[in-house]
């Protein structure tokens, strides 16, 4: 389940129309199933939004050690995050999802007063302090232009005694300052980053093939008589209909004198024809004529010789399966991981409005009496309730790998509280098969 700060950041990007599909999140569909985090110990999280612009969050870990944190979030635009008991459950955690076609971000409308532009740039401020560890985190994100967003992140953490002599035995302080810049024009997405601690520079690029959102016929370009583009998203014989995305990254550290490069490609099927709200919340059942929602990714790092390929598909309305294969061409080490997520639902009923009886000022001829019939024979269905779409009440995630590690987690909602309960085990260790058992309780509210 997303921490409250991460959930607010996602809502902020959604409100401001910023795209999150960059190269750094190329494998987010398979990662949500195979790399979920099991809670450690007993954790509590309480968050509140006193105003639409300001939010607070508090966390506490009671077991195995006692520590906590407090954080504050401020946004330039009013942000309604809802309450934990009414927010759609599927928006609160990472999950398998078929995202819509990419589109060019659009900025907010300009506001002018007396010949001067008075609208401001959207931004988000976040700060968090851990106690008693005295670790401090800070984040500043600003929308520089409709297609450009900048980020500054800082971390300060008191460390242990350093290797060099310190006056009066004062402990050293580890700190880091990171800069990020994201540029998105729809078809091309680029990221630039710098870390001051190790002097690491990085650049990533991602290209989307096929149509963009709002370009229904823009890529029906003809090269010749009867010739079409290869990225027109037409289905191959016996295959799936979808679109491709490809990207790469390069990073270099002058301080560590190291460098790296990687490349990746992703294929994803087209979203269903149903409205986005219905498709995301209640995916339609698969039929023989429809293709299963599928995402296939492959990444390769030639310097370390690491290859990774993942395949995820929704095999039924509520079950998604995923597998990932990792191989190192230098050490010949392999790892195969399998996972699944199962959405739990329940029928939801609501009362119906009474049917109005037409009235008329004209006299109506009386109807002849009807014979009396026992009530149990003519008992009509109760019109007071009507069954709606099923409501999601929880999800079960499972993961198993060739390293004999097994993870199982249930996330759901109990009245007004969100609950995450998980267990991590190692079947290769008979002496200690259970590595970790944890539970997390979260609650947040929004004052209108």
Secondary structure, 3 states (H helix, E strand, C coil): CCCHHHHHHHHHHHHHCCCCCCHHHCCHHHHHHHCCCCCCEEEEEEEEECCCCEEEEEEEEEECCCEEEEEEEEECCCCCCCCCCCCCHHHCCCCCCCCCCCCCCCCCCCCEECCEECCCCCEEEEEEEEECCCCEEEEEEEEEECCEEEEEEEEEEECCCCCCCCHHHCCCEEEEEEEEEEEECCCEEEEEEEECCCCEEEEEEEEECCCCCCCCCCCCCEEECCEECCCCCCCCCCCCCEEEEEEEEEEEECCCCEEEEEEEEEEEECCCCCCHHHHHHCCCCCCCCCCCCEEEEEEEECCCCEEEEEEEEECCCCEEEEEEEEEECCCCCEEEEEEEEEEEEECCEEECCCCCCCCCCCCCCCCCCCCCCCCCCCCCCCCCEEECCCEEEEEEEEEEECCCEEEEEEEEEECCEEEEEEEEEECCCCCCCEEEEEEEEEEEEECC
